[in-house]
Amino acid sequence: MQAVSAGPTKAQVNKAGQTIRRWIRAGADVDDSRVDLALQVIWDHRAAYQYPLAKATMGLRSMVKSEGCRIEVSQRLKRLTTILDKLMREPTMALGNMQDIGGCRAVLDSIDELRRVEQRLRKNRPPLRVSDYISQPRSSGYRGVHVVVAYPDKADDDRGIEVQLRTRTMHEWAITVERMSGRLQQDLKSGYGPAEVLTLLGAVSEAMAIEEHGGVVGKDLIERMRLLREAAVPYLSGGGVDT
């Protein structure tokens, strides 16, 4: 039986990441052949996540079904351009340590459902990392739970797969922000972009969280959102944010 290729080593991947960083910062100072090789290494590294991502997605669907929840599960491999963007945003991170190249997501009907699926996931797959953006939302207002778990690739090497859990309310906010990010060419969800827009998005997320927990949005927050929206209008290109 022919051996399955393990793909690039972690050292090769980290070196490729460093080469690409130098190329993006000062392209003329990096030999084209080294850039081509580095891009191929990154492409092969990304491809190695396809198999474990498929397994992780199947496992997530099974867990959601076992909890009696409506199944809305999707998956994605991080695009090459997005990997390169993240390398530049986080200049101290080694590419081999990037844990969200492969990711799958479940969108649940309530926080209770989300927590039940989270606990089943933790029990079935001891997490490599958990980021609870419900208890501590990102500065942008992003909420959700990210659990990084290990799944073996075809060569039986573990790959970190990021499992995202969101409620429909959290997902609605995130999708709206992703669309705005595309228009503004800024990664708003990660906290990059005009302060006026980021502050508005944080306030909108705060209001949505209050309602999702069964509360009533107070007049002070409603007025704050109104003022923030006025300040953000020049950046919204007529698209706006529904508050």
Steps between C-alpha positions, in 0.01 A plus 500: 500500500633841404579726795286809543694826476508689829529833321748773593664484842424765758849645452441527123162666559644752745784582261252548215299738717809706577594515131154624403504766772829636365368488145185693584696763693773544238432285195804605299734366769374140483595261221199399286586130514501508881162674498354239262632219720365664815155544344497134393592391853216709643259363240600140584471577872149635446400195293602269784204635701235383252469147637497584874260787431255259334525268802450789743195622310343154503569475873345841566187409304469183708537692827243761400256223403565311824402810698170518312589828330418613151800419281660805340866413458748634247874475439775700334871491427656840557578655163864551409457879491343491846789293634745756363297789646508335843877446473540875454252595774674273751871539421622296800284195425667205330292367212527148640312619810203647309209295635210618285610394152227239508174594667140387532202673657168415657226760530263419786158632602596609852788548742380190688536290185840653432627412848369144473680444171812663645501262797451196276786619279728552800417150626552329165809697396718650774558853365835646410357846564167655590411865434173599666392822333159483669639541851759745367400645161767637270546876504316510167193343663550155345341223705521123469708208625803367314632156595819373333514120493744256342406268214749277317586563136555224243854447631358467857651830611275714718368823354328769703147567372310802631136426584288814524172500689258790460134568563296636212514846654879485527523367146278778364730761657814328367366467145400866495848598618666278239304674226596840636862384523491418131371847413750680722789260427561469875486201738238656727430177690862491615489866607654666194331796335354845573444558871154642427387177331661271758338686789161478331538127437594444863189685618276305260648173626438612858134567423459167320657316797260667743201390293640150452526460877136606535563859605373830367731749333499819703438849370859606570640227276245574228600867504869408501451282193316781324787743559761242406318422176499868406876511555554182295279598203790643292664155507191290432457599133126503533490137618462578865453275798148414608468602861 
